[in-house]
Amino acid sequence: MKKIIFSIIFTMFISSAFAGSCPMMAKNIDAKIEEAQKLRDAGIKAHADGDHGKSEALLNKALELFKS
């Protein structure tokens, strides 16, 4: 009986600890989106300026943000 009660209490504390990480995860995603957007904009500008090598490098760097 003690093991069951301990397990229930332990599970309640663990689930509440993970619930607090949601805002941190959202901020991490927002930061990656913001950085990817800046890289995308710079890549599109480089493409428009005719620097296709730089454009490709910047756009690939933006894509890599979502693979990690």
Phi, psi and omega per residue, in radians:
M1 nan -0.703 3.129
K2 -1.090 -0.659 -3.128
K3 -1.144 -0.671 -3.136
I4 -1.168 -0.807 3.130
I5 -1.098 -0.770 3.119
F6 -1.069 -0.731 3.135
S7 -1.101 -0.728 3.137
I8 -1.131 -0.818 3.140
I9 -1.118 -0.746 3.133
F10 -1.071 -0.750 3.134
T11 -1.115 -0.680 3.123
M12 -1.118 -0.724 3.138
F13 -1.214 -0.683 -3.137
I14 -1.133 -0.790 -3.105
S15 -1.140 -0.610 3.116
S16 -1.259 -0.509 3.101
A17 -1.191 -0.694 3.124
F18 -1.259 -0.503 3.140
A19 -1.134 -0.501 3.140
G20 -1.292 -0.214 -3.100
S21 -1.512 -0.174 -3.121
C22 -1.020 -0.837 3.126
P23 -1.084 -0.617 3.117
M24 -1.179 -0.690 3.104
M25 -1.126 -0.713 3.136
A26 -1.119 -0.710 3.110
K27 -1.123 -0.675 3.115
N28 -1.103 -0.749 3.100
I29 -1.120 -0.776 3.129
D30 -1.047 -0.703 3.129
A31 -1.127 -0.723 3.127
K32 -1.171 -0.698 3.121
I33 -1.114 -0.750 -3.138
E34 -1.100 -0.780 3.132
E35 -1.157 -0.708 3.111
A36 -1.112 -0.663 3.125
Q37 -1.127 -0.721 3.107
K38 -1.117 -0.758 3.118
L39 -1.132 -0.689 3.114
R40 -1.092 -0.816 -3.139
D41 -1.077 -0.732 3.109
A42 -1.147 -0.654 3.113
G43 -1.155 -0.729 3.109
I44 -1.152 -0.678 3.108
K45 -1.134 -0.757 3.110
A46 -1.080 -0.692 3.104
H47 -1.099 -0.780 -3.138
A48 -1.133 -0.537 3.119
D49 -1.423 -0.078 3.098
G50 1.614 0.057 3.133
D51 -1.648 1.397 -3.021
H52 -1.254 -0.523 3.088
G53 -1.122 -0.809 3.107
K54 -1.150 -0.700 3.124
S55 -1.036 -0.821 -3.135
E56 -1.116 -0.704 3.137
A57 -1.117 -0.772 3.140
L58 -1.141 -0.740 -3.130
L59 -1.203 -0.623 3.064
N60 -1.163 -0.643 3.100
K61 -1.125 -0.676 3.105
A62 -1.122 -0.711 3.115
L63 -1.136 -0.625 -3.135
E64 -1.109 -0.475 3.118
L65 -1.052 -0.557 -3.091
F66 -1.544 -0.179 3.094
K67 -1.519 -0.338 -3.103
S68 -1.617 nan nan
